[in-house]
């Protein structure tokens, strides 16, 4: 108990410093990411190099699955680390940040060696996203350690709001670059801006002051760790039902990566429209980040995820019936609001299902399960788009999204209330 009080005191002592440097890390990272947006800019860049819908579907598949799937594979290792910071700072510099810098020369090759450039963008984007997934559990566990539970929603809300608000400027700059420079020069400059800002974000991350916390769980060999995972789900039925809802919701996201390409191709819009649609998405994301951060702290993350599911489902339904290109600003604003909630509460809800010692395992199960579906569903969506067309793909995704919302809303209990009831019962004992 004394060790726990000393740890909490150290967390409070460094709280303001850690809030500021991690706020700046997140804001700079999201600003940079707006120049390589996986729902708008990258698919349009790839559409210059190929007309394959399956390859277009590979971009959102990598974006979702590449980050989420690797997390369970690192959870057992991360669980035993007394300091998590070393993973995102040391390993992350090479696994996550370096490939973004290499996108710049790869884009420069587009007009000279288009086949090489096409292969390079997929390899480098996969390297970046999978590399981020390898360090993600350690980064999330570090944030859970240094930001107290009653301030996490505020932290993520303000951080993501600032990053996406800056990202609106980035998207406007991207639109100007893509409109003012011929292909591929505009994309070269966009990727260079992304690399510079994501590099700056790493500097702030490295300034984090993380206290030591030694895990009390026994060391388990990796094979035994895998054998124990089904028992975790059997012992926590509420968490298992939550995972099922996320699988269905992730399947409903199979159409998201095709919306910008559909809009541009149907109405023959210029590439600069990708920057404007990204700006609309980031405006919706920024506004909802502020709202959702405070809602999550007061009402819990489950409610935020319910709202996010509805926003994403409404966005894809609106895309299916949109009679004019102007409607897609609303589509992407709604989509941005949905993304805000899933980034904020999709990460943090796993913290509240588990105890600190088991937190990396719950984080890994949460993200890898939904990520496995998210990595396959856009490829399935690409096949469907080639078979039944974009609009019917959007209708199907809309229906699946509603089913996912129903599962989350009516089969999953708010974990914060479950935890409070459990602690109350233990206190009564």
N, C-alpha and C positions, 0 to 999 in steps of 0.2 A: 504493500500500500504506500509506503514511504517513497519507493522508487517511482511509482505511478504519479504521486504528487510532485516529485522533483521533475519528472518528464513534462507534466502539464505546465509547471512553472516556467520551464525553459521554452516551451512552445509559446507561451504568452509573452515572454521576454523578447522573442524574435518575431512576434506576429506582425508588427507594423512593417519591419524590414522585408519579411518574406512576402507579405501582401503586395508591397510596392514592386519588388523585382519580378515576381511571378505575374503580376498584372502587366508589367511592361513586356515580359516575354510573350505572354498570350496576345497582347495587342499587336506587337510587331509581327508575330507569326501569322495572325489572321490577315493583317494588312498585306503581307507578302503573298499569302495563299490566294488572294483575290486576283492576282495576275496569272494564276495557273488554275483557275476554277474548273473543277472536274465535271461540272454540269453544263458549262457553257463554252469557255475558251478552249480547253483541250479537245472536246469532241469536234469543234469546228476546225481546229488546227488539223486534226487527223482526217477530217472529211476532205481536206485539200490533197491528201496523199492516197486516199482509198475511198471507194464507195461501198465497201463491205459493211453491212449493218451489224454483223457479228463482231467485227473489229471495233465499230463504234460502241457496241455494248460492252466491250472489254474495258473501256475507260472507267465507267461507274462500277463495274465488277471489281476492278483493282482498287478503286477508291474506297469501297466499303469493305470488301472481304480482306484485302491486303492489310488493312489496319487492325481489323477485328480478329481474324482467324489465329494469328500467331500468339495471342495473349495467354491462352491456357497453357501453351507449351513452355512459357517462362515463369508461370505462377509459383511452382514449387521452389524454384531457385530464388526468386525474389522474396518469397516468404521468409527465408532464413537470413536475408541481408540486414544488418543492423542500421545501415544507411542506404537508402534507395537512390539518392542523388547521383551516385557514380555511374549508374546505368544510362539515364538520359543525357548526362553531360559528356562522359567519355565515349561510350559506345555510340550514342546518338549523333555525335559530330560526324561520324563516318557512315552510319547506317541510315540516317534520316536527312542530314543537311547536305552532304557532299553531292549526291545525285542531282539536287536542284541546280547546283552550279554547272553541272555537266549538261543540263538541258540546253544551255545557251549555245555551245558549239554544235550540239545535235540539231537545233533548229536552223542554224546557219547553213547546214548541209542540205536543207530541204530542196532548194532550187537546183542543187548540183547532183546530189545522190539521193533522190526521194525514197528509194527502197531502204537504203541504209538509215535515213532519218526516221522513217516509219518504225523500223525495228528498234532504233535507239530510243524513241520516245516511250515505247511500251516498256522496254527494259529499265530505263531510268526512272520512269514513274512508278513501276513496280518496286524497284529498289528503294525509292523514297518512302512509299507507303508501307511496304512490308517491314522496312527498317524502322519506321515509326511504330508499327505494331509490336515489334520485338522489345521496344523499350517502354511501351505504353503502360503495362502493369506497374512497373517501377515508378513511372512518373505519377500515375494516379494514386498509388499508395503513398508516395512522398507528399502529394497535395493533401491527402486525407490526414497525414501526420501533422503537417504544419499549419493547416487551417481548421480551427475547431468546427464541430458539426453544425452549430447554430449560425455560422457565418460562411459556410461553403456556398450556399445559393447566392448570397450577396457577392462573394468573390467571383464566381463563374459568371454571374449575370453582368457585373460591371466590366470584367475583363473582356468577355465576348462582345458586349455592347461597344466598348471602345475599339476593339479590333475590327468589328464589322462596320462601325461608323467610319473608321479610317479606310476600310476596304471599299466603301462607297466611292471615296476619292480615288482609290486604286482602280476600281472598275471604270470610273470616268476617264482616268488616264489611259487605261487599256483601250477603251473605245476610241480615244483620240489617236493613240499609236496605231491601232489597226486600221483606222480610217485614213491616217496621214501617210502611212508607209505601205509600199507594195509587199506582197507575200514573197519571202518569209520575214522581211526585216521587222515588221511590226511585232511579230511573235518573238523574234530574237530579243527585242527590247523589253517586251513583257516578261519573258523568262529571266532576263538579267535583273529587272526590278525585284522579282520574286526572290531570287538568290540573295541579293543584297539585304533585304529586309529579314528573311529567315535566318541569315547569318547574324544579324544584329540581335535577334531574339535569343539566340544561343548564349550570347554574352550575358544577358540578364539572368537566364536560367542558371548559369554557372555561379552566380552570386548568392544563390539560396543558402540559408543557414539551417541545416536539418539536424535535430538532436538524434542521438543514438537511442535505439529501442531494440533490445534483443528479444527475438521471438521465443516464446515459452513452449512452442510445439516441438515435438520430437522430429528428428531428421528422418525423412522417409525416402527410400530409393524411388527413382522416377517410375519404375514399373509398378511398385506397390501404390504409389500416389495415384496412378491411373486407375488401378483396381478399386480404390476407395471412392472415386468420384460418384458412381451410381448411388452409394450409400448416403452421400451428401444430399442428393436430390430426393431420395426416399425419406430422409429425415427432415426435409424442409419442403413440404408439399406446396406451400404458398410460393416459394421461389421457383419450383418446377412449373407451376401454372403460369407464373410470370414469363419464364423462358418460352413456353409454348406460344404465348401471345406475341412475343417478340419475333419468333420464327414466322408467324403468319404476317405480321406487319412488315417484316423484311421482304417477304415474297411480294407483298403489295407494292414495294418500292422498285419493282423490276422495270418500270417505264420512265423513271425520273431522268435518266441520262439521255433520253431521246427527244425531250420536249423542245430544247433549243434548236436542234437540227431540224425537227419537224417544222417549227415556225419559220426558220430561215428558208428551208427548201420550198414550203408550200407557197409562201408569198414572195419568194425571190428577194430576200432582204440582204443587205451588205453584211460583211463580217463584223463591222463595228457594232452591229446590233447585239452581239455577244457581250460586249462591255456594258451596254445599257441594260440588258436583261440581268447581268450579274449585279449591277447597281440596284435594280429593283429587288433582287433576292436579298442583298445585303441590308437594304433599308428595312425590309420585313424582319430579317434576322436581328438587326440591331434593336429595333423597337421591342421585339418579343424577349430578347435577352434581359432587358431591364425588368419587364413585367414578370417573366418566369423566375428570375432569381429571387425576387421577394415572395412570390407565391410558393416556391419550393421551400423556403425557410419557414413559412407560416403554415402551409397546408400539406406539404409533402410532395415528393417527386412523382408519385403515381398520377396525381391530378394533372401535372404539367405534361406528362407523357400522353395522357388521354387527349388533352387539347392539341398536342403536337400531331398525334395520329389523325385527328379530325382535320386539321389544317392541311396536312399533306394529302389526305384523301380528297378533300375539296379541291385542292390545286389540280390534281390529275383529272378529276371529273370536269373541271372548268376547261382544261386543255382539250378535252374530247369534243366539247361543243362550241369552242371559241369560233366566232364567225369572222374575226378580223385580228390582225397582228397586235393591235393595241391591248387586247385582252390578256396577252401574255405578260404584260407588266404586273397585272394582278395575280396571274398564275405563279410567277416567280416570287412575288412578295409573300404570298401564302406559303410557298415552298420554303422560303427563307425562314419564316416563323416556325415552321415544322422542324427544320434543321436545328434552329436555336434550342428548342426544347429537348431534342434527342441528344444533342451534344452536351447540354447542361445536365439534365436529369437522367438521361440514358447512361451516363458515366456514374453519377453519384448515387443513384438508387441502390446499386450493388453494395455500396458502403454500409447501407442501413439494414440489409438483410443479414449481415454477418458480424461476428466479433472481430476485433483487430487482428488476432492471430490467423483467422481464416479469410481475411479480407482479400488477399491476392487470388485465392482460389475462387471466391465468388466473382471477383472482377473478371477473371479468366473465363469462367463458365458463362457469365453474362455476355461478354463480348464475342467469344469464339463461337458460341452457339448461333447467335444472330448473324455473325459474320460469315459463317459457312453458307448460310442461305443467301446473304447479300452478295456473296462472290459469284454465285451461280445464277441468281434470278435475273440480272441484266442480260446475261448471255441467252437465257430462255426468252427474255423479252425481245432481244434482237432477232431470234428465230421467229417469234410470233409476229414481229413487225414486218418481216419479209413474207410471212404467210397470210396474215389477215389485215395488215396495214396498221399504221400508227394509231388511228382513232379507236379501232376496236381493242387494241392493246391497252389504251388508256381506260376504256370502259371496264375491261377485266380487272385491271389494277385497282380501279375505284371500288369494285365489289369486294375484292380481297381485303382492301384497307378497312372497309366497314366491318368485316368479320373480325379482323384483328382488334379493332376498337372494342367490339362487344366482348371479346375474351378478356381484354385488359380491364375493362370497366366492371364487369360483373363476376369474374372468377378470381380476381387477385385482390387481396386485402392490403391496405396501406402498411408497408413494413414498419414504419415508425410507430404506428398504433399497436401492432403485434408485439414489437419490442417493449413498448411501455407497459403493455398488459403482462408480459412475461416478467419484467422486472418488478412490477407490483405484486405479482403472485409470489415471487421469491422473497420480497421484503415481508410479505405476510407470513411466509413460513418462518 
